[in-house]
Amino acid sequence: MGNSSSAPWVRLSFCVPSALMEAALAWVEGEESLGAETRELADGEVAFQLYFSVENSPEAPAQRLSHALGVPVAVQIESVADGRWEEIYYQGLAPFPVGERFIIYPGDAPGSEAQREDRIALWIPPGRAFGTGDHATTQLCVRFLERHVQRGNRVLDVGTGSGILALVAASLGAARVVAVEVDPEVACVALENLRRHRVGAVVELVEGTTQSVSGCFDLLAANLRSGLLMESMADLAFLLRPGGMAVLSGILIPEANEVQTAALGRGLEVTAQASSGEWVALELVKPC
Ligand SMILES: C[S@@+](CC[C@H](N)C(=O)[O-])C[C@H]1O[C@@H](n2cnc3c(N)ncnc32)[C@H](O)[C@@H]1O
């Protein structure tokens, strides 16, 4: 966070389809704003707001953002007086509940007030990695883990992003969690979040894909795009022990049948389907 003089600030606001969220986050990262927030909208779009000092406000942002994303994006530019952006930014960093048992602290570290909560506090600052806890696909996985993790379980988190699902599994009593992430930059963010929670004895971070993992898991969570889920299905089925359960998230409603067919083709059975907005999560079991 930057300085808090009383100079006016500049706010850039724009929306992109959720499919372009990661590309937009990469662009935002390169802009060195003083603060940035994202918010998922009901229509499948993600709203971004970035704050800059007047002196450092970016040149031709709409043009450069459109170029970076390969589609035209409208950018609204406004002045925000007297550091009010900081107030607005911090409002967006208020702790929020996820699932039945967790509360995410995106801003300051959980303090003594967190101990009074009847929820488990996780400290996950917004950053380069997906998995801040506010996305429906993440929340569907959290609910699955809350229902199924048992003390001593071995859990595989495929596409860990921020590490949130690995942290959830470890907090619920898993004995061993393997968190896999293909993007090295994102893996650094995950490592930082895992260190922050001192779960090194339980969670192992693997930079790579399911091909880089060995072992046998009681539970598996994979929040990836449908295409990747289908590509990885043979590995996912192989890594799950007989009787083990999986949640596959990141599936848009029209894609659910195709992913389900791919799972059946690898000998997995669909036991439940949960949805939130346009997203579906399939719950599977590997028969004994
Ligand atoms: C949608 S995010 C999910 C993050 C977090 N698990 C959550 O549920 O919020 C997907 C993550 O998977 C990573 N990823 C994409 N393909 C992958 C693959 N084949 N193997 C491992 N990770 C992958 C991406 O870099 C991204 O960080």
The ligand as an SDF file (V2000), in Angstrom:
LIG
                    3D

 27 29  0  0  0  0  0  0  0  0999 V2000
   -8.9730  -21.7250  -10.7660 C   0  0  0  0  0  0  0  0  0  0  0  0
   -7.4250  -21.7510   -9.9710 S   0  0  0  0  0  0  0  0  0  0  0  0
   -7.8390  -22.5990   -8.4650 C   0  0  0  0  0  0  0  0  0  0  0  0
   -7.1130  -22.0720   -7.2470 C   0  0  0  0  0  0  0  0  0  0  0  0
   -7.5790  -22.6760   -5.9260 C   0  0  0  0  0  0  0  0  0  0  0  0
   -7.3420  -24.1130   -5.8930 N   0  0  0  0  0  0  0  0  0  0  0  0
   -9.0340  -22.4000   -5.6980 C   0  0  0  0  0  0  0  0  0  0  0  0
   -9.8270  -23.3570   -5.6880 O   0  0  0  0  0  0  0  0  0  0  0  0
   -9.4070  -21.2280   -5.5260 O   0  0  0  0  0  0  0  0  0  0  0  0
   -6.5630  -22.9490  -10.9250 C   0  0  0  0  0  0  0  0  0  0  0  0
   -5.0630  -23.0230  -10.6550 C   0  0  0  0  0  0  0  0  0  0  0  0
   -4.5670  -24.1850  -11.3030 O   0  0  0  0  0  0  0  0  0  0  0  0
   -3.3280  -23.9170  -11.9130 C   0  0  0  0  0  0  0  0  0  0  0  0
   -3.1960  -24.9070  -12.9990 N   0  0  0  0  0  0  0  0  0  0  0  0
   -3.6520  -24.8300  -14.2700 C   0  0  0  0  0  0  0  0  0  0  0  0
   -3.3840  -25.9700  -14.9310 N   0  0  0  0  0  0  0  0  0  0  0  0
   -2.7630  -26.8060  -14.0500 C   0  0  0  0  0  0  0  0  0  0  0  0
   -2.2580  -28.1340  -14.1300 C   0  0  0  0  0  0  0  0  0  0  0  0
   -2.3520  -28.8490  -15.2450 N   0  0  0  0  0  0  0  0  0  0  0  0
   -1.6790  -28.6690  -13.0400 N   0  0  0  0  0  0  0  0  0  0  0  0
   -1.5560  -27.9480  -11.9000 C   0  0  0  0  0  0  0  0  0  0  0  0
   -2.0190  -26.6820  -11.7590 N   0  0  0  0  0  0  0  0  0  0  0  0
   -2.6270  -26.1180  -12.8160 C   0  0  0  0  0  0  0  0  0  0  0  0
   -3.4580  -22.4740  -12.3540 C   0  0  0  0  0  0  0  0  0  0  0  0
   -2.1800  -21.8790  -12.5140 O   0  0  0  0  0  0  0  0  0  0  0  0
   -4.2640  -21.8650  -11.2160 C   0  0  0  0  0  0  0  0  0  0  0  0
   -3.4130  -21.3700  -10.2060 O   0  0  0  0  0  0  0  0  0  0  0  0
  1  2  1  0
  2  3  1  0
  2 10  1  0
  3  4  1  0
  4  5  1  0
  5  6  1  0
  5  7  1  0
  7  8  2  0
  7  9  1  0
 10 11  1  0
 11 12  1  0
 11 26  1  0
 12 13  1  0
 13 14  1  0
 13 24  1  0
 14 15  1  0
 14 23  1  0
 15 16  2  0
 16 17  1  0
 17 18  1  0
 17 23  2  0
 18 19  1  0
 18 20  2  0
 20 21  1  0
 21 22  2  0
 22 23  1  0
 24 25  1  0
 24 26  1  0
 26 27  1  0
M  CHG  2   2   1   9  -1
M  END
$$$$
